[in-house]
Every structure is written in structure tokens, then in C-alpha cells.
Amino acid sequence: MSDELSTVFEALRRAASGLPDIIETTSYGTPALKIGKKLRARVKDADTVVLMCPLDEKEMLLEAAPAIYFETDHYKGWPAILVRF
């Protein structure tokens, strides 16, 4: 894992530290966190985290904080939101 991805993953790991049953793994070749077999978050690149969230919450987050949350065409209609690191 590159130093850039390690930095992002360490921040993600700290943010999730209070959640029960967190498993550190990989998804699409990048560091990820799961609860059981369900993906919760993964590092997309050195600037972006993919966070799983319900579609109705996704719309709210996109409207409330577009400087932080965004999506690309690839993620439209899916319960995942991109977060700027």
C-alpha cells in the first residue's frame, strides 16, 4: 500500500474505531473496512473515500455539503457516496 493510501486509511480506521466488528480488508485492490461481509467504506484513491450509505441519506449529504460529498456517474443510483479527503 502506498504512503498516500496508508494516510487516508489510517484516518478512516480512526473514524471507525468505535464501531463493533470492524474488519480491515481490501476492496478493488484498495484498503477497506467491512462489518461482517458488508463493505462499509474503502479508500478509492489518495483524495477520496467511498462510503456506503442509504440512497435517501446520500441525496441529503450531497445537498448539505457538496464541498465534502460528491458522486460520479459510476456511483449514481448506488448506495455509496464519495467523500473528499
FIKOL-38935 format. One record per residue: x, y, z of N, C-alpha, C in turn; residue in three letters. Coordinates in pm, whole numbers, plus 50000, padded with zeros to 5 digits. Layout:
FIKOL-38935
{nu=X, nv=Y, nw=Z, cau=X, cav=Y, caw=Z, cu=X, cv=Y, cw=Z, r=ala}
...
This chain:
FIKOL-38935
{nu=50086, nv=49882, nw=50000, cau=50000, cav=50000, caw=50000, cu=50090, cv=50124, cw=50000, r=met}
{nu=50056, nv=50220, nw=49916, cau=50138, cav=50341, caw=49908, cu=50122, cv=50425, cw=50035, r=ser}
{nu=50216, nv=50513, nw=50058, cau=50209, cav=50602, caw=50175, cu=50085, cv=50689, cw=50170, r=asp}
{nu=50047, nv=50736, nw=50050, cau=49928, cav=50821, caw=50036, cu=49803, cv=50745, cw=50078, r=glu}
{nu=49788, nv=50620, nw=50031, cau=49671, cav=50541, caw=50069, cu=49675, cv=50506, cw=50217, r=leu}
{nu=49794, nv=50481, nw=50270, cau=49808, cav=50449, caw=50412, cu=49760, cv=50564, cw=50499, r=ser}
{nu=49791, nv=50686, nw=50460, cau=49749, cav=50804, caw=50536, cu=49596, cv=50815, cw=50538, r=thr}
{nu=49535, nv=50796, nw=50423, cau=49389, cav=50804, caw=50414, cu=49327, cv=50690, cw=50494, r=val}
{nu=49381, nv=50568, nw=50479, cau=49324, cav=50454, caw=50550, cu=49338, cv=50469, cw=50701, r=phe}
{nu=49448, nv=50524, nw=50747, cau=49465, cav=50545, caw=50892, cu=49358, cv=50640, cw=50944, r=glu}
{nu=49327, nv=50745, nw=50872, cau=49220, cav=50837, caw=50913, cu=49085, cv=50766, cw=50912, r=ala}
{nu=49061, nv=50684, nw=50811, cau=48937, cav=50607, caw=50804, cu=48927, cv=50508, cw=50919, r=leu}
{nu=49036, nv=50442, nw=50949, cau=49042, cav=50346, caw=51060, cu=49011, cv=50415, cw=51193, r=arg}
{nu=49069, nv=50534, nw=51215, cau=49041, cav=50608, caw=51339, cu=48895, cv=50648, cw=51349, r=arg}
{nu=48837, nv=50692, nw=51237, cau=48697, cav=50734, caw=51237, cu=48604, cv=50617, cw=51269, r=ala}
{nu=48643, nv=50497, nw=51232, cau=48558, cav=50379, caw=51254, cu=48595, cv=50302, cw=51380, r=ala}
{nu=48688, nv=50352, nw=51458, cau=48742, cav=50274, caw=51570, cu=48638, cv=50237, cw=51675, r=ser}
{nu=48531, nv=50313, nw=51689, cau=48430, cav=50280, caw=51789, cu=48322, cv=50185, cw=51741, r=gly}
{nu=48325, nv=50150, nw=51615, cau=48223, cav=50061, caw=51561, cu=48256, cv=49915, cw=51594, r=leu}
{nu=48155, nv=49837, nw=51629, cau=48181, cav=49696, caw=51662, cu=48206, cv=49613, cw=51536, r=pro}
{nu=48287, nv=49511, nw=51552, cau=48307, cav=49409, caw=51449, cu=48366, cv=49461, cw=51317, r=asp}
{nu=48446, nv=49567, nw=51323, cau=48511, cav=49619, caw=51202, cu=48621, cv=49522, cw=51159, r=ile}
{nu=48623, nv=49494, nw=51030, cau=48724, cav=49407, caw=50971, cu=48802, cv=49488, cw=50868, r=ile}
{nu=48933, nv=49487, nw=50879, cau=49018, cav=49553, caw=50780, cu=49044, cv=49454, cw=50668, r=glu}
{nu=49020, nv=49499, nw=50546, cau=49033, cav=49413, caw=50430, cu=49069, cv=49499, cw=50309, r=thr}
{nu=49049, nv=49447, nw=50191, cau=49065, cav=49526, caw=50069, cu=48941, cv=49512, cw=49983, r=thr}
{nu=48921, nv=49610, nw=49897, cau=48811, cav=49608, caw=49801, cu=48862, cv=49678, cw=49675, r=ser}
{nu=48851, nv=49612, nw=49562, cau=48904, cav=49665, caw=49436, cu=49051, cv=49704, cw=49449, r=tyr}
{nu=49124, nv=49627, nw=49530, cau=49267, cav=49648, caw=49543, cu=49309, cv=49761, cw=49635, r=gly}
{nu=49214, nv=49822, nw=49705, cau=49248, cav=49929, caw=49798, cu=49200, cv=49894, cw=49939, r=thr}
{nu=49256, nv=49957, nw=50042, cau=49217, cav=49927, caw=50180, cu=49069, cv=49957, cw=50203, r=pro}
{nu=49007, nv=49870, nw=50283, cau=48863, cav=49883, caw=50307, cu=48828, cv=49838, cw=50448, r=ala}
{nu=48709, nv=49878, nw=50490, cau=48653, cav=49835, caw=50618, cu=48519, cv=49769, cw=50593, r=leu}
{nu=48499, nv=49654, nw=50657, cau=48372, cav=49583, caw=50647, cu=48321, cv=49555, cw=50787, r=lys}
{nu=48192, nv=49536, nw=50796, cau=48129, cav=49481, caw=50916, cu=48070, cv=49349, cw=50869, r=ile}
{nu=48123, nv=49240, nw=50921, cau=48086, cav=49110, caw=50867, cu=48134, cv=49102, cw=50723, r=gly}
{nu=48044, nv=49069, nw=50633, cau=48079, cav=49062, caw=50491, cu=48039, cv=49186, cw=50414, r=lys}
{nu=47982, nv=49285, nw=50484, cau=47932, cav=49406, caw=50418, cu=48036, cv=49517, cw=50416, r=lys}
{nu=48064, nv=49565, nw=50297, cau=48154, cav=49677, caw=50282, cu=48092, cv=49801, cw=50345, r=leu}
{nu=48167, nv=49873, nw=50423, cau=48121, cav=49998, caw=50485, cu=48193, cv=50117, cw=50424, r=arg}
{nu=48322, nv=50102, nw=50396, cau=48400, cav=50213, caw=50340, cu=48527, cv=50157, cw=50278, r=ala}
{nu=48576, nv=50229, nw=50177, cau=48705, cav=50191, caw=50118, cu=48776, cv=50315, cw=50067, r=arg}
{nu=48906, nv=50306, nw=50061, cau=48986, cav=50413, caw=50004, cu=48979, cv=50396, cw=49852, r=val}
{nu=48934, nv=50499, nw=49783, cau=48929, cav=50494, caw=49637, cu=49064, cv=50536, cw=49579, r=lys}
{nu=49116, nv=50647, nw=49631, cau=49248, cav=50696, caw=49592, cu=49297, cv=50788, cw=49703, r=asp}
{nu=49408, nv=50856, nw=49682, cau=49468, cav=50938, caw=49787, cu=49383, cv=51057, cw=49827, r=ala}
{nu=49281, nv=51089, nw=49749, cau=49195, cav=51204, caw=49777, cu=49051, cv=51168, cw=49809, r=asp}
{nu=49014, nv=51040, nw=49796, cau=48872, cav=51003, caw=49800, cu=48848, cv=50874, cw=49877, r=thr}
{nu=48741, nv=50876, nw=49956, cau=48691, cav=50757, caw=50026, cu=48552, cv=50727, cw=49972, r=val}
{nu=48522, nv=50600, nw=49954, cau=48387, cav=50557, caw=49917, cu=48320, cv=50512, cw=50045, r=val}
{nu=48207, nv=50573, nw=50077, cau=48133, cav=50543, caw=50199, cu=47996, cv=50489, cw=50161, r=leu}
{nu=47961, nv=50374, nw=50212, cau=47830, cav=50317, caw=50184, cu=47725, cv=50392, cw=50267, r=met}
{nu=47612, nv=50426, nw=50204, cau=47504, cav=50493, caw=50275, cu=47374, cv=50475, cw=50198, r=cys}
{nu=47260, nv=50478, nw=50268, cau=47130, cav=50465, caw=50201, cu=47110, cv=50579, cw=50102, r=pro}
{nu=47038, nv=50551, nw=49995, cau=47018, cav=50650, caw=49889, cu=46953, cv=50778, cw=49939, r=leu}
{nu=46856, nv=50769, nw=50031, cau=46792, cav=50892, caw=50080, cu=46889, cv=50978, cw=50161, r=asp}
{nu=46978, nv=50916, nw=50235, cau=47080, cav=50992, caw=50308, cu=47184, cv=51049, cw=50212, r=glu}
{nu=47213, nv=50976, nw=50106, cau=47309, cav=51022, caw=50007, cu=47263, cv=51155, cw=49946, r=lys}
{nu=47139, nv=51162, nw=49908, cau=47086, cav=51286, caw=49849, cu=47096, cv=51402, cw=49947, r=glu}
{nu=47065, nv=51375, nw=50073, cau=47074, cav=51480, caw=50176, cu=47218, cv=51529, cw=50191, r=met}
{nu=47313, nv=51437, nw=50197, cau=47454, cav=51473, caw=50213, cu=47506, cv=51550, cw=50093, r=leu}
{nu=47468, nv=51508, nw=49973, cau=47511, cav=51578, caw=49852, cu=47462, cv=51722, cw=49851, r=leu}
{nu=47340, nv=51744, nw=49897, cau=47284, cav=51879, caw=49902, cu=47342, cv=51961, cw=50016, r=glu}
{nu=47363, nv=51897, nw=50131, cau=47407, cav=51969, caw=50251, cu=47554, cv=52011, cw=50246, r=ala}
{nu=47638, nv=51929, nw=50186, cau=47783, cav=51957, caw=50189, cu=47851, cv=51915, cw=50059, r=ala}
{nu=47820, nv=51983, nw=49949, cau=47880, cav=51944, caw=49821, cu=48032, cv=51963, cw=49814, r=pro}
{nu=48088, nv=52040, nw=49905, cau=48234, cav=52055, caw=49908, cu=48301, cv=51929, cw=49966, r=ala}
{nu=48224, nv=51849, nw=50038, cau=48277, cav=51728, caw=50100, cu=48231, cv=51603, cw=50026, r=ile}
{nu=48100, nv=51594, nw=50000, cau=48040, cav=51475, caw=49939, cu=48011, cv=51499, cw=49792, r=tyr}
{nu=48037, nv=51396, nw=49711, cau=48008, cav=51406, caw=49568, cu=47987, cv=51267, cw=49512, r=phe}
{nu=47949, nv=51261, nw=49385, cau=47939, cav=51133, caw=49318, cu=47979, cv=51151, cw=49172, r=glu}
{nu=48020, nv=51043, nw=49113, cau=48047, cav=51039, caw=48970, cu=47937, cv=50956, cw=48906, r=thr}
{nu=47932, nv=50956, nw=48775, cau=47830, cav=50878, caw=48706, cu=47831, cv=50731, cw=48749, r=asp}
{nu=47948, nv=50679, nw=48776, cau=47961, cav=50539, caw=48818, cu=47881, cv=50508, cw=48945, r=his}
{nu=47868, nv=50603, nw=49035, cau=47802, cav=50580, caw=49164, cu=47656, cv=50626, cw=49167, r=tyr}
{nu=47606, nv=50687, nw=49061, cau=47466, cav=50732, caw=49058, cu=47374, cv=50611, cw=49069, r=lys}
{nu=47276, nv=50623, nw=49160, cau=47180, cav=50514, caw=49179, cu=47227, cv=50404, cw=49271, r=gly}
{nu=47348, nv=50414, nw=49324, cau=47403, cav=50313, caw=49415, cu=47414, cv=50370, cw=49556, r=trp}
{nu=47398, nv=50287, nw=49657, cau=47406, cav=50334, caw=49795, cu=47549, cv=50356, cw=49842, r=pro}
{nu=47620, nv=50441, nw=49770, cau=47759, cav=50475, caw=49804, cu=47781, cv=50620, cw=49766, r=ala}
{nu=47857, nv=50690, nw=49851, cau=47887, cav=50830, caw=49826, cu=48038, cv=50849, cw=49833, r=ile}
{nu=48088, nv=50941, nw=49755, cau=48231, cav=50973, caw=49757, cu=48255, cv=51088, cw=49853, r=leu}
{nu=48362, nv=51076, nw=49929, cau=48397, cav=51176, caw=50030, cu=48537, cv=51227, cw=49999, r=val}
{nu=48548, nv=51359, nw=49987, cau=48679, cav=51419, caw=49962, cu=48762, cv=51410, cw=50091, r=arg}
{nu=48882, nv=51358, nw=50078, cau=48972, cav=51350, caw=50192, cu=49046, cv=51478, cw=50198, r=phe}
